[in-house]
Every structure is written in C-alpha cells, then in structure tokens.
Amino acid sequence: MQGVSRQQAGREAESYALLYLQQQGLRPVAQNWSCKRGELDLVMLDGDTVVFVEVRYRRHSGWGGAMESVDFRKQEKLIAAAQLFLQQESQWASYPCRFDVIAIEGEPGKAAPLNWLKHAFDS
C-alpha cells in the first residue's frame, strides 16, 4: 500500500472487515458512526445481538500489533460511544450487545491475516 494515506488504508481495512463479517452472516447496522465521545467503526447485527466492532489495522507490527492497540483507554471510549449510540438509536437499546475487535496486519484484501476476537472486552 505504498503511497496510500493512513486514512485510506484504514478505510480499506474497514471495508475488508465489513465484507468478512457479512460473509460470516452478520448484517451491517452502521459504519463510522460518530459522536462527541468518539467513533464506532462498524455496528453489526449477529442474530439478535448488536455487535460494536473496532477495526484495527497495522501495516507492520514493529510498534505493537493491531490487537494490542485496543488498550483500556480505547475500550472506555468505545463503551461510551456505544452507550450514546444505544441512546440515540433506541430501536437497538433492548438488544444484547457485545464488543469485538478485528485486527488486520499487512495489506487489507491481499490475503492479509484477519484476526476476529469476539467478546474482546465487556462494558
């Protein structure tokens, strides 16, 4: 992905993750949902469960891997954003919820390893 901006690489990683999750039977609810607390990369429906998916992309793992970058501080921001999402999108408020992380290292879509961690953390 030489010459591609970090934002473009992130968008490609999210598209790759979205396609993968859809192939696993999940249905999209929202993408890049923003609020004052942060952003939710993907909000999906897995059966009757609302899944908040954080997509992390690292071209190289020299500064730590993609999965490790979802630290406690990031988890708190995701939980706060998810709470606001459920308040503003009240049709989903009574559904069970979970937080997943998809970590991609390498070049998205080019046989890059995709690691899907379901129930990555609790709120």
Salt bridges, closest charged atoms under 4 A:
ASP46 OD2 - ARG98 NH2 2.99
GLU54 OE2 - ARG56 NH1 3.03
GLU54 OE2 - LYS74 NZ 3.64
ASP100 OD1 - ARG98 NE 2.86
GLU107 OE1 - LYS110 NZ 3.70
